[in-house]
Amino acid sequence: MLSAVNRVLVGLAGLVLLALGTAVLAGRPHGVLLSTADRHKWRAHGWWWPTVIAVLSVLVLLALWWLLAQLHRRRLREVVVDCGDGGTAVVRGRALEAVLEAEAGALDGVDRARVTLTGHRTAPGARITLILAPHATPVTALQRLHEAVLAPARTSTGLTDFRAEIRLRVVRHRAERVE
């Protein structure tokens, strides 16, 4: 969703800048943007400056929201794992994702798997997409994923609450001919 918001914001900003640039070039080729008479005319209206300040404030707040959305990472960089002796270890998020992807991809009936860690470093979760082979049944794939991948991941990381959002898709294939 963030990429769609980025495209819309960049498109709108481009259109606004293009319109303003065209208006300035077409309307005042040899003069200033607002003449002295225009400035006095707008100053006489009591609503003008509060409106300008409100619009600029909203634009600044939207720009700050957009900047914070760019800095927010969807993926976890690291996961804190309980060592069992009272200490903790830090595991790279990409390494844990790679292991979960490899184990899920090796399951019978799974063509490919994609894993993204979400949440916080002390309470991670996973977004798993399984691309199922044509012969696979979704219920069996989910049971195998739970037993062979998620349960060992919970045990090995020492996390009691390791939530997973699982999306199932099928690999595209041609229909077989029956003769």
C-alpha positions in Angstrom: 0.0 0.0 0.0 2.9 2.4 0.7 4.1 2.1 -2.8 0.7 3.1 -4.1 0.6 6.1 -1.7 4.1 7.1 -2.9 3.0 7.0 -6.6 -0.1 9.1 -5.9 1.8 11.7 -3.8 4.6 12.0 -6.4 2.0 12.3 -9.2 0.0 14.9 -7.4 3.1 16.9 -6.5 4.2 16.8 -10.1 0.9 18.0 -11.4 0.7 20.8 -8.8 4.2 22.0 -9.6 3.6 21.8 -13.4 0.3 23.8 -13.0 2.0 26.4 -10.8 5.0 26.7 -13.1 2.8 27.0 -16.2 0.6 29.6 -14.5 3.6 31.7 -13.4 5.2 31.6 -16.8 2.1 32.3 -18.7 0.6 34.9 -16.4 3.6 37.0 -15.4 6.5 36.7 -17.9 8.2 40.0 -17.0 6.9 40.9 -13.5 6.6 39.6 -10.0 4.0 37.0 -9.0 1.9 39.3 -6.9 1.9 43.0 -7.6 1.6 45.6 -4.9 -2.1 46.1 -5.7 -2.8 42.3 -5.5 -1.0 42.1 -2.1 -3.1 44.9 -0.7 -6.3 43.4 -2.2 -5.7 40.1 -0.4 -4.5 41.7 2.8 -7.9 43.4 3.1 -9.7 40.1 3.4 -9.7 38.8 6.9 -9.8 35.1 5.9 -6.8 35.2 3.6 -3.8 34.8 6.0 -5.5 32.2 8.3 -6.4 30.1 5.2 -2.9 30.4 3.8 -1.4 29.3 7.2 -3.9 26.4 7.6 -3.2 25.1 4.1 0.6 25.3 4.5 0.3 23.6 8.0 -1.6 20.8 6.5 0.9 20.4 3.7 3.8 20.3 6.3 2.0 17.7 8.4 1.3 15.5 5.3 5.0 15.8 4.2 6.1 14.8 7.7 3.7 11.8 7.7 5.0 10.7 4.3 8.6 11.0 5.5 7.9 9.0 8.6 6.2 6.3 6.5 9.3 6.1 4.4 11.5 5.6 7.4 9.3 2.9 8.9 10.6 -0.5 8.0 8.2 -3.4 7.4 10.8 -6.0 7.9 12.5 -6.9 11.2 16.2 -6.4 11.2 16.8 -8.6 14.2 15.0 -10.9 16.6 15.9 -11.3 20.3 16.1 -15.0 21.2 16.1 -16.3 24.8 19.1 -18.5 25.3 17.6 -20.4 28.2 20.3 -19.5 30.7 18.9 -16.0 31.5 20.8 -14.4 28.6 19.6 -13.4 25.2 21.0 -13.6 21.7 20.2 -11.5 18.6 19.4 -13.3 15.3 19.4 -11.4 12.0 15.9 -11.2 10.6 17.0 -12.0 7.1 18.7 -15.2 8.3 15.6 -16.3 10.1 13.5 -15.5 7.1 15.8 -17.5 4.9 15.6 -20.5 7.1 11.8 -20.4 7.3 11.6 -20.0 3.5 13.9 -22.9 2.9 12.0 -25.2 5.3 8.6 -24.1 4.0 9.7 -24.4 0.4 10.9 -28.0 1.0 7.5 -29.2 2.1 5.7 -31.7 -0.1 3.2 -29.8 -2.3 4.8 -26.4 -1.9 6.4 -25.0 -5.0 7.9 -21.9 -3.5 7.6 -20.0 -0.2 8.1 -16.3 0.8 8.6 -15.2 4.4 8.7 -11.7 5.8 9.2 -11.1 9.5 6.9 -8.5 11.1 6.2 -7.1 14.5 8.8 -6.2 17.2 12.2 -7.7 17.8 11.0 -9.2 21.1 7.6 -10.3 19.7 8.0 -11.2 16.0 5.5 -12.5 13.6 5.7 -13.9 10.1 3.9 -13.2 6.9 4.2 -16.4 4.9 3.1 -16.9 1.3 3.0 -20.5 0.1 2.8 -21.1 -3.6 1.2 -24.5 -3.9 1.9 -27.1 -6.6 -1.1 -28.2 -8.7 -1.4 -31.5 -6.8 -1.3 -30.0 -3.3 -4.2 -29.7 -0.9 -4.4 -26.5 1.2 -5.3 -28.3 4.4 -2.4 -30.7 4.2 0.0 -27.9 3.3 -1.1 -25.8 6.3 -0.8 -28.8 8.7 2.7 -29.6 7.4 3.7 -25.9 7.7 2.5 -25.8 11.3 4.1 -29.1 12.3 7.4 -28.9 10.4 8.2 -25.2 10.3 6.3 -23.0 12.7 6.3 -25.3 15.8 10.1 -25.9 15.6 10.6 -22.1 14.9 8.7 -21.3 18.1 10.7 -23.9 20.1 14.1 -22.9 18.8 13.6 -19.2 19.3 12.0 -19.6 22.7 8.9 -17.6 21.7 5.6 -18.7 23.0 3.7 -16.3 20.8 5.0 -16.5 17.2 2.1 -15.4 15.1 2.0 -16.2 11.4 -0.2 -14.8 8.6 -0.3 -17.4 5.9 -1.4 -16.8 2.3 -1.9 -19.6 -0.1 -1.6 -19.3 -3.8 -1.4 -21.9 -6.6 1.2 -22.1 -9.2 -0.1 -21.3 -12.6 -0.1 -24.2 -15.0 -1.7 -25.3 -18.2 -4.7 -27.5 -18.2 -4.0 -31.1 -19.0 -5.6 -32.7 -22.1 -7.7 -35.7 -21.6 -7.9 -38.0 -24.5 
